[in-house]
């Protein structure tokens, strides 16, 4: 299939006909989107990414033959330039963590509003990480995260790690300052450095990256 210049090229992967009808149909109506291919399992997703030029894969998680987590891991190893967005009905923290660790740039629930889907695809195409509010809230609850030794530390100092973990607990700058017995201005300074070191655009994206790489 030929691609249209300037459009966001999408591959849709799901094992349900209704998703292909509804989400696929919606994508075809968006002027800035080109739906280049559709598949029904993770193995087909890998094959299609090898075959087509694409920017984003909308990936279901629970599928036959190969699930979306394993497929995302393979796609990221073969095509690191492709962004994978989970499109799932699952919202348990273990699944979300595994999908982020596999390399997903976003996580949307299947009942997401069409405008949310559109804006998410645009933001991820632009290099951002985007997760539904219903997904990110439990993810950033420190008690739900499984401690794992991180393969990357991003050069964060001991103090920055303390502040990052406090942010992961859901504390705002004033609350972080009170916990660590430092000034709010000092917290703001460190938060700015944390965001920069993690290559994030904002506080939320920094937390998502930190969760993905098991820093929190």
BAGUKE-965680 format. One line per 4 residues: number of its first residue (from 1); their letters; for each residue x, y, z of N, C-alpha, C, O. Coordinates in steps of 0.05 Angstrom, whole numbers. Layout:
// residues N
NUM) A) X/Y/Z/X/Y/Z/X/Y/Z/X/Y/Z | ...
END
This chain:
// residues 216
1) XXXX) 17/-24/0/0/0/0/18/25/0/37/26/15 | 11/44/-17/26/69/-17/17/86/6/-6/84/16 | 35/104/16/29/121/39/26/150/30/39/159/11 | 8/165/43/4/193/37/23/210/54/24/207/78
5) XXXX) 37/227/40/57/244/54/43/262/75/21/273/70 | 55/264/98/44/282/118/24/269/137/16/281/157 | 15/245/130/-5/232/147/8/213/167/30/203/162 | -6/209/190/4/190/210/-5/162/202/-28/157/199
9) XXXX) 15/145/197/9/118/187/5/99/210/22/96/228 | -19/86/210/-27/70/232/-32/41/224/-42/35/202 | -23/22/241/-31/-6/239/-48/-13/263/-41/-7/286 | -71/-25/258/-90/-32/279/-89/-63/284/-93/-78/265
13) XXXX) -84/-71/309/-82/-99/315/-102/-106/337/-100/-96/360 | -121/-123/331/-140/-132/351/-154/-157/340/-157/-161/316 | -162/-175/359/-174/-200/350/-205/-199/349/-218/-219/346 | -216/-175/353/-245/-172/353/-255/-156/329/-244/-135/323
17) XXXX) -275/-167/315/-286/-153/291/-297/-126/298/-295/-107/282 | -310/-124/322/-322/-98/329/-301/-76/331/-307/-53/323 | -277/-82/341/-257/-61/343/-247/-53/315/-243/-29/310 | -244/-72/297/-236/-65/270/-258/-49/256/-252/-31/241
21) XXXX) -283/-55/262/-305/-40/249/-307/-12/261/-309/8/246 | -306/-10/288/-310/16/301/-285/33/300/-286/56/290 | -263/23/311/-238/39/312/-227/43/283/-218/64/276 | -226/21/268/-216/22/241/-233/41/224/-222/57/209
25) XXXX) -259/40/228/-277/58/213/-272/87/221/-272/105/204 | -267/92/247/-262/119/256/-236/130/244/-235/153/235 | -215/113/245/-189/122/235/-191/130/205/-177/148/196 | -207/115/190/-210/121/162/-223/148/156/-221/158/134
29) XXXX) -237/159/176/-251/184/171/-233/208/178/-241/231/172 | -211/204/191/-193/225/200/-174/233/178/-158/216/168 | -174/258/170/-158/267/147/-128/264/152/-113/259/133 | -119/267/178/-90/266/183/-80/238/189/-56/234/194
33) XXXX) -98/218/187/-91/190/192/-93/173/167/-111/177/151 | -74/155/164/-77/135/143/-75/107/156/-54/100/167 | -96/92/154/-96/64/165/-84/47/143/-97/40/123 | -59/39/148/-44/24/126/-48/-6/127/-45/-19/107
37) XXXX) -55/-17/150/-59/-46/152/-73/-53/178/-74/-37/197 | -85/-77/179/-99/-87/202/-92/-117/206/-89/-132/187 | -89/-125/232/-83/-152/238/-97/-161/263/-110/-145/276 | -95/-187/269/-112/-199/291/-96/-211/313/-108/-222/332
41) XXXX) -69/-211/312/-53/-221/334/-25/-209/333/-18/-195/314 | -10/-215/354/17/-203/356/35/-211/334/52/-195/325 | 34/-236/325/51/-245/304/45/-230/278/63/-223/263 | 20/-226/272/12/-210/249/22/-181/251/30/-169/232
45) XXXX) 22/-171/276/32/-143/280/61/-141/272/69/-122/259 | 77/-161/280/106/-161/273/109/-162/243/125/-148/232 | 95/-180/230/97/-184/201/89/-158/187/102/-150/168 | 68/-146/196/58/-121/183/78/-98/186/82/-82/168
49) XXXX) 91/-97/210/111/-76/215/135/-80/197/148/-61/188 | 142/-105/192/164/-112/173/157/-104/144/174/-97/129 | 131/-106/138/122/-103/111/115/-74/103/121/-65/81 | 103/-59/122/93/-32/116/109/-10/131/119/-15/153
53) XXXX) 111/13/118/121/36/132/99/46/151/77/53/141 | 105/48/176/84/57/195/96/74/216/120/72/222 | 80/90/228/88/108/250/79/97/277/94/97/297 | 54/87/278/43/79/304/28/52/300/14/48/280
57) XXXX) 31/34/320/15/10/320/-5/12/344/4/16/367 | -30/10/338/-51/8/359/-54/-21/366/-63/-37/349 | -45/-29/390/-41/-57/396/-59/-66/419/-58/-56/441 | -76/-86/413/-90/-100/435/-70/-116/451/-48/-121/441
61) XXXX) -78/-125/475/-59/-140/491/-66/-170/492/-49/-187/486 | -91/-176/499/-99/-204/501/-108/-214/473/-130/-208/464 | -90/-230/460/-96/-240/433/-85/-268/431/-67/-276/445 | -97/-284/413/-86/-311/408/-60/-310/392/-52/-288/382
65) XXXX) -46/-332/391/-20/-335/377/3/-321/391/22/-333/399 | 0/-294/393/20/-278/408/6/-254/420/-9/-240/406 | 11/-249/445/-2/-226/458/12/-200/451/34/-200/439 | -1/-178/458/9/-152/450/35/-144/464/51/-128/453
69) XXXX) 39/-154/488/64/-147/503/88/-159/489/108/-145/484 | 86/-185/483/109/-198/469/114/-186/442/136/-183/433 | 92/-180/428/94/-168/401/107/-141/403/124/-134/386 | 100/-125/423/112/-98/426/142/-100/430/157/-85/419
73) XXXX) 150/-120/447/178/-123/452/194/-129/427/216/-119/423 | 183/-147/410/196/-154/385/197/-130/366/217/-124/353 | 174/-116/364/173/-93/346/193/-71/354/206/-59/337 | 195/-66/380/214/-46/390/243/-54/383/260/-37/378
77) XXXX) 249/-80/384/276/-89/377/282/-87/348/305/-81/340 | 262/-91/331/266/-90/302/262/-62/291/276/-54/272 | 243/-48/302/235/-22/291/232/-1/313/210/7/320 | 254/7/325/252/26/348/240/53/342/232/68/359
81) XXXX) 238/59/316/226/84/308/195/83/309/182/104/309 | 184/59/309/155/56/310/145/60/339/157/50/358 | 122/74/342/110/77/368/87/57/371/71/53/353 | 86/44/394/64/25/400/46/37/421/56/46/442
85) XXXX) 20/37/416/0/47/435/-18/23/442/-31/12/424 | -19/17/467/-37/-4/476/-66/6/474/-72/28/483 | -83/-10/462/-112/-5/461/-126/-29/473/-130/-49/459 | -132/-27/499/-141/-50/513/-163/-44/533/-168/-21/540
89) XXXX) -177/-65/541/-196/-62/562/-185/-68/589/-198/-65/610 | -160/-78/590/-146/-85/615/-135/-60/628/-123/-43/615 | -138/-58/654/-127/-35/668/-113/-42/694/-109/-25/711 | -106/-68/697/-91/-76/721/-62/-66/719/-51/-66/697
93) XXXX) -50/-59/741/-24/-46/741/-2/-65/730/17/-55/718 | -5/-91/735/16/-109/726/17/-110/695/39/-109/683 | -6/-110/683/-7/-110/653/3/-83/642/18/-83/623 | -5/-61/655/5/-35/646/35/-33/648/48/-24/630
97) XXXX) 46/-42/671/75/-41/675/89/-58/654/109/-49/643 | 79/-81/648/92/-99/628/91/-86/600/110/-88/585 | 69/-73/594/67/-60/568/86/-36/565/98/-32/545 | 88/-21/587/107/1/587/136/-9/585/152/2/570
101) XXXX) 142/-30/600/169/-41/600/176/-52/572/199/-52/564 | 156/-62/558/160/-73/531/166/-50/511/177/-56/489 | 160/-25/518/166/-3/501/143/13/491/146/30/474 | 119/9/502/95/24/493/98/53/499/108/61/520
105) XXXX) 89/70/481/89/99/485/63/110/495/61/133/501 | 43/92/497/17/101/506/-1/78/513/5/55/506 | -22/84/528/-41/63/536/-69/76/537/-74/93/554 | -86/66/520/-114/76/519/-133/53/524/-128/30/517
109) XXXX) -155/60/538/-176/40/541/-194/40/517/-197/60/503 | -206/17/511/-221/14/487/-246/32/487/-258/37/465 | -255/41/510/-278/58/511/-271/88/510/-287/105/516 | -246/93/502/-237/121/500/-254/136/479/-262/125/459
113) XXXX) -259/162/485/-274/179/467/-258/182/441/-233/184/442 | -272/184/418/-257/188/392/-238/211/392/-217/210/380 | -245/233/406/-228/256/407/-202/250/423/-181/260/417 | -205/233/444/-182/225/460/-164/208/443/-139/211/444
117) XXXX) -175/190/427/-159/173/410/-144/190/389/-120/186/385 | -157/209/377/-145/226/357/-122/243/369/-100/244/358 | -128/256/392/-107/273/405/-84/256/415/-61/265/414 | -89/232/424/-68/214/433/-49/207/410/-25/208/413
121) XXXX) -61/199/387/-44/192/364/-27/215/355/-4/212/348 | -39/239/355/-24/263/347/-1/269/367/22/275/358 | -6/266/393/14/272/413/37/251/412/60/259/414 | 30/226/409/50/205/408/67/207/382/91/203/383
125) XXXX) 54/214/360/69/219/335/89/242/339/110/242/327 | 82/261/356/99/283/362/121/277/383/137/294/390 | 121/252/393/142/244/411/135/243/440/153/239/457 | 110/247/447/102/247/475/93/219/484/89/201/467
129) XXXX) 92/215/510/80/191/522/52/198/531/49/219/545 | 32/182/525/5/189/532/-9/165/544/-10/144/531 | -20/168/568/-35/147/581/-61/157/592/-62/179/603 | -83/142/588/-109/151/598/-107/156/628/-92/143/642
133) XXXX) -123/175/637/-123/182/666/-130/158/683/-119/154/704 | -149/141/673/-158/118/688/-135/97/690/-136/79/706 | -116/99/672/-93/80/672/-70/91/689/-58/75/704 | -64/116/686/-41/127/700/-45/129/730/-25/128/745
137) XXXX) -69/133/739/-74/137/768/-65/113/784/-49/117/803 | -74/89/778/-64/66/794/-34/60/789/-21/50/807 | -25/66/765/3/61/759/22/76/776/43/66/784 | 14/101/783/32/118/799/28/115/829/39/130/845
141) XXXX) 12/95/837/9/89/865/32/71/873/34/48/863 | 49/81/890/74/67/897/69/38/907/85/21/902 | 46/34/920/41/8/932/36/-13/911/37/-37/916 | 29/-5/886/22/-24/865/45/-32/848/43/-50/831
145) XXXX) 68/-18/851/90/-23/834/109/-44/845/116/-43/869 | 117/-63/829/136/-84/837/164/-73/836/173/-66/814 | 179/-73/858/206/-63/858/224/-81/840/225/-105/844 | 237/-68/821/256/-83/803/280/-66/800/278/-42/796
149) XXXX) 304/-78/800/328/-63/797/329/-51/769/325/-65/749 | 333/-25/767/332/-11/741/358/-15/726/379/-13/737 | 355/-20/700/379/-21/683/389/7/676/411/9/664 | 374/28/682/382/55/675/377/73/699/357/70/713
153) XXXX) 395/92/703/390/111/725/389/139/715/383/158/730 | 395/144/689/393/170/677/411/191/690/408/215/685 | 430/182/706/448/201/719/435/217/742/444/238/749 | 413/206/753/399/220/774/415/219/800/426/198/807
157) XXXX) 416/241/815/429/242/840/412/229/862/389/223/857 | 424/224/885/409/212/907/385/229/915/363/218/919 | 388/255/916/366/273/922/345/272/901/321/272/907 | 353/272/876/333/271/854/317/245/855/293/245/850
161) XXXX) 330/223/862/316/198/865/296/199/888/274/188/886 | 303/212/910/285/215/932/260/231/924/237/224/930 | 265/252/909/243/269/900/226/254/879/201/256/879 | 238/240/861/224/225/841/205/204/854/182/201/846
165) XXXX) 215/190/874/199/170/888/176/184/903/154/173/904 | 181/207/914/159/222/927/138/231/907/114/230/913 | 147/239/883/128/246/862/112/221/854/88/223/849 | 125/198/854/111/173/848/90/166/868/71/152/862
169) XXXX) 94/176/893/74/172/914/50/191/911/31/190/926 | 51/209/890/30/228/885/32/254/900/13/269/901 | 55/260/912/59/284/927/64/308/909/77/306/888 | 53/331/916/59/356/901/85/367/913/97/357/931
173) XXXX) 94/390/901/119/401/909/121/408/938/141/403/952 | 99/420/949/99/428/977/101/403/995/115/403/1015 | 86/382/987/87/357/1003/114/343/1002/123/332/1022 | 126/344/978/153/333/975/173/348/993/189/336/1007
177) XXXX) 170/375/993/188/391/1010/185/385/1039/204/382/1054 | 160/381/1048/155/374/1076/166/347/1084/177/343/1105 | 163/328/1065/174/301/1070/204/301/1073/215/287/1091 | 217/316/1056/246/315/1055/260/338/1070/284/339/1071
181) XXXX) 244/355/1083/254/377/1099/272/396/1082/294/403/1091 | 262/402/1059/276/422/1042/256/442/1032/232/439/1036 | 265/463/1020/247/484/1011/232/476/985/241/459/970 | 209/489/980/194/483/956/209/492/931/207/478/911
185) XXXX) 224/513/933/240/523/910/262/502/903/268/499/880 | 273/489/924/293/469/919/280/445/905/292/433/886 | 256/438/913/241/416/900/236/423/871/241/406/853 | 227/447/865/221/455/838/247/453/821/246/445/798
189) XXXX) 269/462/832/295/460/818/302/432/810/309/426/787 | 299/413/830/305/385/824/285/373/805/293/357/788 | 260/380/807/240/369/789/246/377/760/244/360/742 | 254/402/756/262/411/730/285/394/719/285/387/696
193) XXXX) 305/389/736/328/372/728/320/344/722/330/331/703 | 301/333/738/292/305/734/278/303/707/284/284/691 | 261/322/701/247/321/675/267/323/652/264/308/632 | 286/340/655/307/343/633/323/317/630/327/309/608
197) XXXX) 332/306/652/349/282/651/334/258/639/346/241/625 | 308/256/645/292/234/635/283/239/606/271/221/594 | 289/262/595/281/268/568/251/272/565/240/266/544 | 238/281/586/209/284/587/201/312/580/218/331/581
201) XXXX) 176/316/573/165/342/568/152/355/592/150/379/594 | 144/338/611/130/348/634/132/328/657/144/307/654 | 120/336/680/121/320/704/109/292/700/120/272/709 | 85/291/688/71/265/684/87/247/666/90/223/672
205) XXXX) 98/258/644/114/241/626/139/230/640/147/208/636 | 151/247/658/174/238/673/167/214/691/182/195/693 | 143/215/703/134/193/720/129/168/704/135/146/713 | 118/171/681/112/148/664/138/135/655/141/110/656
209) XXXX) 158/151/647/184/141/640/197/127/664/209/105/661 | 195/139/687/206/127/711/193/100/718/207/82/726 | 167/99/714/153/74/720/161/53/699/165/29/706 | 163/61/674/171/43/652/198/30/658/202/6/653
213) XXXX) 217/46/667/244/37/671/250/29/700/273/26/709 | 228/25/716/229/14/743/246/32/762/260/22/780 | 245/58/758/258/76/776/241/81/801/251/88/822 | 215/77/797/196/79/820/179/55/821/162/52/839
END
